[in-house]
Amino acid sequence: MNISVVVVNWNGGEAVLKTLRSVTKAAGEKEVWLVDNASTDESLEKIREEFPLVKILANRENLGFARANNQAAEKAKGEYLILLNPDTEVMEETFIKTSLYFQSHPKVGIIGGRLENEDGSVQKSGRRDPTVLRELVYYSGLWRYHEKYFQARFDFPAGLDWEKDRLVDEVSGAYLAIRRKVVEEIGLFDERFFMYYEDADLCLRARKAGWQVVYVPEIRIKHLQGQSAKVLPKRVNAWLIKSALVFARIWYPYYQYLILKSFFILKGLLELGKLQLNDFLGRGNKEDRQDAKRAWGEIIG
């Protein structure tokens, strides 16, 4: 078996069905794994009905993105693993081009492709490693005052040619292809990450082990960003921040981790104060306020 495709679903709705349709139509020898994280939107039932050849692992609870991918990776047989978000659509030649690139570049351990919006415009991917300064700028909202400058400073150098292959620090988990040999050497995702940052951590571990991480624009994928995040946005925000702290604890000097942790505690206390005031004044939706309180409580706690 040359390629194993892994898709993790959590209330993916119609988007995950489109993903699987594109995967099954794509050329190349492959097996397809679908891990469902206790969806409640009937998407799992529709997947079972429409895709009888897809291998399904159905969890009784939401185990998170990292752990769910690991579940399928342990059972998959492919020489190359392709981890695919449930809000993506691959092209007919995507898997073949991925396989051929691995075969002709033996030092490459991880590949990310050109992520595109529905209109074909490019989504920037292949960013630099996170730093504590970048996190403070991003989560404080300072980046909004000079977006181009901060993107060039922390994420993507100015003047990049998005039509050329290049070595990168990390690729997006929306489409992440990895050699089985790399997984055997360093493992796949660190399960301390429930959702988010697991791709950055994996790419950093692969590079430290001597493997190259590359962005390859001829490998094209359509990506509708953040479909799962729309289901429960406040809780997803908590997962994002908690994963940022896990990444900081693993990779940053301890004093930098403490700076970031203190920042999030202060931010959380301010947000909880605003929510309490809105409760008193009756502003906004009460259910949304309660969900936001629970999310910030998870972060601070």
N, C-alpha and C positions, 0 to 999 in steps of 0.2 A: 504494500500500500504506500503510495507516494505522498499523499496529502490527507491530513485530517483537519476538517473544519469544525470549529467549536463556536456555538452561539449560546449566550446566556440570556434567558428571557425572564423579565419581571413585568407583567402587565403590558406586553409589547403591542397588543391590539393588531391592527391591520399592518403596521410597520414591520413586525417580525415575520408576518406571512410573506410580505414582499421580499424581505431578506432571503428567506428560504427558497422562494421561487427563483430568485436570481442565482442562488448557490447551486440548486439542482440543475439549472440550465447551463451553467458555466462548463466549459470544456475541461477535460483532464480527469485522471483516475483519482477518486477521493471517497472518503467516508465522511458523513455529516453527523455531528453530535449536537443535541439540543438539551441544555440544562435549564429546567424551569424552577425558579425560586418562589414557589408557592403563589403563583399568579391567581388573581381572583376575577379576571376579566374574560374568562372563557377562551383565552388565546391558546392554552395548552390543548383543550379539546379540539379546537379547529386545526391545530398542528397535527395531532394524531390522525385526524380524518383526512387531511389533504396530503400529508407526507408520510406514508406508511413505511418508507425505507429509512427515514431519519431515526437515528438511535437516540432514545430519550431517557434522561435521568430526571425524575420528578422529586424535588425536595418538598418536605412537609412544612418548611419554614424558609424565610429568606435568609440564606447563608452568606449573602454578599457576592460581589462580582469575582473577587480573587479566589475564594474557596470553590465557587461553582466551576470556574474554569479549570482549577486543579483537579476536580472530580473527573471531568471528561478527559483531561490530559493523561491521567493515570490509566485510563482504559483504551485510549486511542492508539492506533497502530502505525500511523503515518510517519514517514521520515521527516516531514515538515508539518508543523502545527500552524494553523491559521486561526487566530482568535478574532472574531468578528462581532461587532456590536449589532443589536437587533434593530437598529435604525439605519442600516447600510444596505446598499445594493451593489453587487460586484458586476463587472463586465464579463462577456463570454470568455475572454482570454486572460482574465486576472490571475487565475491559479496557475495556468501554464507559464505565464511570464514570471511569476514568483518562483516556481520550481526551477526554471532555466537559469534565473539569476543566481540562485543558491548554488547550482551545479557549476557555474562558470566563475564564481567568486568564493573559493573555499574558506577564506578568512572571515566572511560575513556570517554573523550569528543571528541577527535580527534585521528584518526588512519592514519598512513602513512605506505605504504607497501615497499617491496623490489623492487626497480627499477633496471631493468636489461638492458644491451646492447643487441644487436641482437645476439651476441655469448653466451649469458647467464651470462656473467660476471656482477658483482654487480656495480651499480652506488652508490657512497656514498651519503647517505641522513640521515636526523635526526641530523642536525648540531646544534651548540650552537647559542644563540642569537647574532646578530650583535653588535659590539662595535665600537666606533669611531676609536680606534687604528687599529682594523681589517680593517675597511674601508680605512684608510689611507695607510695601507700596501698593500691592494688589488689593489686599484685604482692607486697607484703610480707605481705599477709593481714590488715592492720589493719582493713579494712572489715568483717570478720566481727564485731568487737566492738561495732559500732554501725551496722548496715547502713542503717537508715532515715536516720540523720544524714548518712552519707557519700553516699548516693544523692542526697539533697536538695542537698548541698553541691557535688557534682561532676557529676551526671548529669541528674537530673530534679527541678526545683523542686517543693517540697511543694504539695499542693492542686491539681495539674493535673487538668483535666477531659479524660479520654481519649475523650470523645464529641464534642469540638469540633476543627475545623480550627485549626492554628496554625503559625506560622513556627518553624522549628527550625534548629539548627546542622547536624545530620546526620540521615540516615535509614538504616535497616538495609539492607545489601546483600541480605538475604533476599528483598525485593521493592523494587526501585529502578527507578522509571520516569524517563526522561530524554528531553528533546527532542533530535532530531537536530541542531537548530541549535546547541545547547549543546556537543554532541560535536564538531561542526565547528569551534567557536570555541576550546575548551580541551582537546580530546581526551577520551578515556574514562579508563580506569584507568592509573595509573602502574605500569609493569611491574617496578619495583623492589620492589613488594609482591608476594610469592609468594601469600600468603593472609592475610586480615585487614588492617584499617586502610585498605584501598584505597577503601572507601566513604566513610570520614571525610575522607580526602584529596580525593576527587572533590568532595564537597559543599563543602568549604572553598574549593577553587579556583573552583567555580561561584559561590559567594557573593561572592568577591573580584572576579569578573568582572561582578557586578551582577545576578545571577539570584537568585530566591527559592527556598528549599528548604522544602517544606511537609509536614506530617503531615496526612493526610486519612482520618478513621476510617470514612467510608462506603465506602471501598475496603477490602474485607476479604480476608484471606488466612490460611489455616490454616498454622501453622509448627511442624514437629516439629524442635526445635533440635538441632544438632550431630550429625547422622547420619554425616557423613563423618569427624568427629573421633573417633567411636567405633571406626573402622577401625584407626587408628594414633595413639592419644592422645599418646604421648610426642613423636613427631615433630611433631604438630600444635601441641603446646606450644612447640616450638622455632620453628615458623613464626610463631606469635603474638608471641613475644618479639622475634624478629628484625624483624618488621614494626613493632612498637612503636618500635624503635630507628630504623628507616628514617623513620617519621613524625617522630620527635624531631629527627633530623638535618635534615629538610626545613623544619620549622616552628618549632622552639624556638630560642632563643638558644644559641650553641654551648656555653656553660658548663653550661646545663641538660641538653643532650645528654650531656655528659661525666659529669654527676652520675648520670644514668640508666644510662649504659653501665657506670660503675663499680659501681653497685648490682647490675646483672645479673651482672657478672663475679664479685663477691663471693658473690652468691647461688648462682651456678653452682659455684664452688669448694666451698662448703659442701655443696651437694647431691652433688657428686662424692665428697666425703669420706664422706658417709653411705653412698653406694653401695659404696664400697670396704670400709667396715666391714661392710656387709651381705654382701658377697662373702666376707669372712673368716669371718663367723659363719654363713654359709649361709642367711640369711634371705630369704624371698620367692622369686619365680620368676627363675631365672637369665637367661632370655631377656628378660624385662621389664627387668631391671637393665641388661643390655647395651644395650637400646634407649634407655633413659633416659640412659646414659652418652654414647651417640652424639649424642643430642639436645642435651644440655648442652655437649658438645664443640663442636657447631656454633655455639652461642650465644657461648661464650667465645672461640672461634677467630675 
